[in-house]
């Protein structure tokens, strides 16, 4: 058995830091599908229209996925019902954006709220996006 060199200790320490503390999170490549709220919306819409529930759920912020999963597998709404709701949507328009800090209770979160525009024009329906780890995810849908 030989002695452990300093570079080996640093390598092991770096690996432990990466695994346990997530220090390498910034090195993980972000998906370009979620680079902007508009791109996230198009990814979501395409997933719904193709019936790909897993891809649709990936467009949501982590804490909203369980609720959306129930809706997409629901016998009444389900993926077919969501297709009917998504199909008439032609685009989304930015209404407001900012930083929500929840009165100092949580880390500040960048958000953007978009109005849904259908074939008939702007609707009173809004989609809320939040930026999480450099990616824009859907927090809530109006339908």
ZILIN-V916073 format. One record per residue. RES is the residue in one small letter. PHI is phi in whole degrees, -180 to 180 (* if undefined). Layout:
BEGIN
((RES PHI) (RES PHI))
END
This chain:
BEGIN
((x *) (x -93) (x -86) (x -86) (x -82) (x -58) (x -65) (x -70) (x -64) (x -65) (x -62) (x -65) (x -62) (x -63) (x -64) (x -62) (x -60) (x -62) (x -75) (x -78) (x -101) (x 70) (x -62) (x -90) (x -59) (x -74) (x -91) (x -75) (x -68) (x -82) (x -77) (x -72) (x -64) (x -118) (x -69) (x -138) (x -59) (x -63) (x -69) (x -62) (x -61) (x -64) (x -64) (x -64) (x -60) (x -62) (x -63) (x -63) (x -65) (x -90) (x 73) (x -95) (x -64) (x -61) (x -66) (x -65) (x -65) (x -65) (x -81) (x -98) (x -63) (x -52) (x -73) (x -101) (x -65) (x -62) (x -62) (x -66) (x -60) (x -60) (x -66) (x -72) (x -99) (x -64) (x -70) (x -84) (x -83) (x 56) (x -68) (x -67) (x -66) (x -68) (x -59) (x -64) (x -79) (x -81) (x -54) (x -74) (x -73) (x -94) (x -165) (x -123) (x -122) (x -65) (x -105) (x -158) (x -150) (x 173) (x -121) (x -102) (x -113) (x 50) (x 58) (x 81) (x -79) (x -130) (x -64) (x -56) (x -124) (x -79) (x -135) (x -143) (x -113) (x -120) (x -92) (x -83) (x -116) (x -105) (x -59) (x -88) (x 113) (x -61) (x -107) (x -91) (x -118) (x -131) (x -118) (x -107) (x -114) (x -128) (x -96) (x -128) (x 52) (x 83) (x -120) (x -89) (x -124) (x -79) (x -97) (x -150) (x -118) (x -83) (x -136))
END
